[in-house]
């Protein structure tokens, strides 16, 4: 997750984050239909922060679904915006590589066979087989049916306590009070660390998505200093797990005893820890927040939910489709290949826009409508496809299902009382602040 955001932000080139954003400043409210097609750069994070990105994808799906952007803060890249084309790229890992040394999984990743380990954090999602498969297999049991069955009662108890502690008739930020709190408690459990340390995990997750944010860090280098504090914390946890007489039942213990993970260098260990933190937090928390927002924007769907709470499992899938918490994943073409009638060359960066594919009218009837009883909601792209499909998708769905079951037991409604604030990121489609009020 830490392949960072642009060529000019490459560690070692001493430029401030403020200077970088000034260089690539845009008018986020300009009409993309009035712009030259070849000048569209849908990956600009400011479009996501302003929530003005969707018209860009609508135009690309209609006019140029496999679109080449020659100049951006991330360098040149192809946008894949249609559902079927995204699935083609995502399920052909032999052609489209995730390897961090050839560019990784997000825009801005650099081609560097021997990267600086201080700033390069390899992780199994940024590996190809066989290494990807071997490392993923180490932690996969945590998200299997046996563990999930054991988590349900605990999640329900925690969700109830969080909801019961919320103020009534008083404005508060749903993201911090509920979404972050529930997922943070789950993270601490997964890693087997004290619950009072959960806020550190959330802070490190936020750091990953804000390395180039001038409101958070003056420079990318400053952000990485914070990430290495994460390594210091988990290095101590690692040593505790090594010294334990019996293997623990947590993610760090699994990494300690896994044949393909027990001898990882520090930067790879940190990379995999951050992958598990972000994967276990950002996607679920933004879907929890996005669901509250969507149901406020579509009161007819909230009425449908109250009339039939049994629809919640299907609604969960629709929320995840609608929010698309991971906006994109990238690959690098390992040979010349045609996608959607366009010739992509070996070495080209290819960006799969899950956010766009989930709104593709050829894949979903009324794709731009939020419909909690949508029959095909589960075929959304938000978890990816192929060998990199989200490892914790069932755990995320469980947390979403339970929080909504518990909300309906307690509250007549959760009212959004102000505009949401979105994350300045084209990777995680995130909500930072969602002002709400619960009627007393």
N, C-alpha and C positions, 0 to 999 in steps of 0.2 A: 504494500500500500504506500510505500514511501518513495517510489520512483517519482521524482517531483516535477513541478508543473511546467517548467519551460526551459528552453535551451539557455536563456540568459540567467536563469536561476541555478544553474549547475554549481554545486559547491566548489569553492576555490575562486570563483569570479565574484569579487567583493562589490556587490551592488545591493542596495537596500530593497526591501519588498515594496516600499512606497514608490521608488523609482521604476520598478518593474511594472506596477499597475498603471502609473502615469503614462508609460510608453505605449501600453495597449488599451488605453481608455477608449470606450465606445459610448454611443448613445443607445441605451438599452431599450428605449421606447420607439426607435425607428422601425418603420414597416419593412420587414424582410422581403415582401413582395415588390417593393420599389427599388431593391438593391440588385446590382448585377449578380447573377447566379453564382459566378465563380468567386465572388467576394464573400459569400456566406461562410461564417466561421461559427457553427453551432456549438462549439466547445468552449466558447468564452464564458468563464465562471460568472461574470456579472449578469449574464442573461438568466442564469439559474437563480441568482440572488434576487433579481427583480421579478422573477416568475413571468418572464416574457419569452421563454424559449419555445413554447409549443407552436406558434406560427412558423418558426423556422423549420421545424420538423414536418409540419403540414405541407409546406411548399416543397421540401426535398422529396417527400414520399410521392407527391404528385408529379414533379417535374424532373427530378434527378435523384432517384433513390439510392444509387451508389455514387456518391459525390466526392470530388477531389478538392480539398482546400490546400492551396499551394503555400500560403503564408499564414502563420498563426503564432501565438506565443509558445506553442508546443512543437513547432516545425510543421512540415507537410503531413497530411493524413487523409485517409479515405473515411467517409461516413457511410455506414451501412444502416439504413433506416427502415427497411421493410422486414416484416416478420419472417418470411421464408428465407430471405438472404441471410438474416442474422443466424437462424438455425443452421444453415449451410456452413457458415464460418465456424460457429461454436462447436459443431460436431465433427469437424475435420482437423483434428489437432496435428495430424501429420503434415498438413499444408500450412496451417496457421499456428505459429509457435507462441507460447506464453513465456518463454525463457527470458529472465531479466537481463541476460547478457546481450540479447538482440532487441530489447525494447520493453519487455514486460507487459503488464496488463492494463496500464493506464497511460493516457496521453502525457507526454513529457519524458518518458523513459528513454534513456540514452543507450545507443549501441556501444558496448564497451566490454570486450572479452576479459579484461583484467581491471575491474572497477575498484575505486578506493573503498576499502571495507568500512571506513568511518562513516561514509554517507550512503553506501549501497547495502541494502538489507534484503538478501534473498529469502524467499519463503516458498512453501511448496505450491502455492497457487501460481507462482511465477517460475515453475519448472515444467518440463515435459517428461513423459514416461522415459525410463522407468522410475527416476527419482521422485517425481510427483506422486506416483501410485504408492511407492514404498512409504513415504512420509505421511501421506494422507491416511493410509491404513493404520498407522500408529494411533491416531486420535479418533478415528471413526467410531470405535466402540462407545465412546462417550455419548454419541448421538443415535445409538441404536435403540430398538424397542424396549429393552430391559431398563436402561437408564431413563428413558422418557416416561415409562410407567411410574417409576419411582419419583420423578420430579413433579408430577401433576398436583398432588396434595400440597406439597411445599409451595408451589407457585400460587395456588389458590389461596392459601393462608396469607402469603405475603401480599398478594393483590388486595385482599380484603382489608388488611391493616393499612395499606397505603391509602385506599379509597376512604376508609373510615376516618382517617386523619386529615382529610382535606377540609378547607374552610367552606362555609356556606354563605351565599350572598356576598361574596368578596372576590375580586379579581385576582387571579394568580396564573402563573405560567405552567400550563399542563405538561410541557416538555420536561421541565426540571422536577416538578412535583410527582409526576406519575411515570412518564415514558422512561426517563433516565433512571429513576429510582428502581423500578421493577427490573429493568435489564441489568443495572449495576449490581443488584443483589444476586442475580443469576450468574453474572460473571465471576463474582467472588466465590460462589459455590463451585463453579466449573474449574476454577484454578486452585481451589482449596486454600484460599487466603482469608484472613479475618474480614468480616463484613465491614468493619470500620475503615478498611483500606479500599473499599469499592470506589470511592470518589477519585482515588489516584488512577484507577484503571480507566474511569470515564475521562479524566483529564488527559491521559496519554492517547486515548482514542480521539479526543478532540484535537490534540496536537497534530496527529497524522493528517487530518483534513485542513489544518490551518497553517501549514509550514510557510506558505507564501502570503498569508494574510497580514498586512501591515498593522492591523489592530491587535494582533496577537504577538507577532515577532517582528523585530526590525529586519531580520535576515533569515534565510533558510538555515544558515549555520547555527543561529540561536535556537531555532526549533529543534534541530538535531541534538543539541546539548540536552534538551529536555527529554528526548527519546532515549538517550543513553542513561538517564536516571531511571528509566523503566528497566533497562538491562541490569543496573545495579540492584534494584529491588528483586527482580526475578533470579538473578544470579544467587542471591542469598537463599531464596526459596528452593532453587535447584539443589544447592548444597545440603539443605535440610532433607530433601527427598532422597538424595544419595545416601545420607547417613542413616535414614530410617531402616529399622529392622525388616519391615514388610512393605512391599510396594503399596503406595496409596492409590486411591480411586479418583484421581483428579488429572487434569490435562498435563500439569508439569510432571507428575509421576509417570504418566504414559510416555512423555518425551524422554525422561531420564532413562527408562528401561527399553525404549524402542531401538532396535538394531540400527535403523537408518537415521536416528535422531540423537542418540546418546553421546556422539562425539562431534556435535556441530560447533563450528567456530562461533565466537561471540556475536558477530553481525548476523549470522544465519539464525542463531537462537533468538535474538531480538526480533528479527523479521518474522519468524513463525509465531512468537508471542503476540506481536502486534496484529498479525493476520487474525489470530483467534480472538483477540480483544475486539477489533473492529467488526469482524464477522459476527461475533456474538452480541454486539451492542448496536451499532449504527443502523443496520437494516431493520431490526425489530423495533427499536425505539422510534424510528421515523415512520414506520407503518402504524404504530399505536397513535402517534400524533396525527398522521395523515388521515386515519379513519375518523377521528373526532372532527377534523376539518371537513372532510367529505360529507359526513352525515349532516353537518350544519348547512353546507352549501346545497344539499339535496334533501330538504325536509320530508318529501314524499317517501324517500327511502328509509328515513328514520321512523316514520309512521309504519311502514311495512315491517321494520325490525321489531317494533314494540308489539305489533299484532301477532308476530310469529317469531319468537326468540330462537326457535329451532333452526332458523336460517343462518345463524351465526357462523358455523363452519364454512358455508359457501361464501358468506360475506367477507370472511377473512381473506379468501383468495382474491376476491374482487378489490379489497383494499390494497393488497399487495400489488395487483396489476395496476390499479389507479395511481398509487404513490410511486411505484417503481423505485425503491430506495437506492438501488445501485443503478445510476443513470447509464453508465457505459462500462464496457470491458474492451481491452485492446488485444490485438494479436499482431504478429509480424509475418508477412508472407515469406515462405521458405522457397518458393519457386513461382514462376509466372502462372497466373491463374485468372480465369474469367469469372466474375461475379456480377449477376444482373446485367450482362451485356457489356460490362466494362473490363478492360485489361489491367489487372493489378500486377505489378512487377515484383520480382524477388527483392526482398528487403523493405518493401513499402509497409507503412504503418496502417493498420486497419482497425477502425473503431466501430464496435457493435453498439448501437444505441438502443438498449433495452427500453428506455423511456419512450422512444419513438415506435418500436415494434409493438409495444403494448397498446398503442393507439392506432394501429393499422386497420383501416376499415375492411380490407380484404381478408383479415384474419379474425376480426371481432365485429359482429353486427353492432351498430351504434357504439363504436369504439370510444367515442368521446362522451359517452354517457356513463354515469356511475350507477350500476344496477346490481344490487346486492343478491338478487336471485338469478344472475346471469348463469346460464347452463354450462358454458365452457370457460368459466373464470379460471379454473385450475390450469389451463394451458398457457397461462401467462409466461413471459420470458424472464421474470424478475430473479429467479434462482439460477438462470443460465441453463445450458444443456451440455451433454457430453461428459467428459471425464472431470470437468471443473464445476459441475453442478453443485450448488451450495450444500455444504456438509451438514449445516445445522438448520435446514429448512423446516423440518418437522418440529423442532424445538421452538423456532420462531412462530410458527403457526399455532402451537399450543399456547404460548404466552398471549398471543392476540385473542385467541378464542376465550381463554379464561378471563382476561381483563374485561372483555365485553359481557361475558356472562355475569360477572360480579358488578359491573356498572349498572346493568339493567335491574339487578336485585335492589339497588340502593337509590338510584337517582331518577327523577322524572326526565331529566335531560342534562347534557353538558353543553352550555351555551358559549359559543365563541363570541367574544365581545370586542375584538379588535383585529387588525390585520396581522397575519402571520409574518414572521421574519424568517427568511430562507437562508440556508448556508451558501457562502460564496464558494461553490464547488461544482464542477461539471462531472464529478465522479460519484459522490454521494449526493442524492437528491434529498436534502435534509431540511428539517424545520428546526430552527433554533429557539424560537419563542412563539407560543400559541396562547394568547390571553383568553382565559375562559372564566365563567362564573357558573356555580352550581346553585340552582334555586333552593332555598331553605324550606 
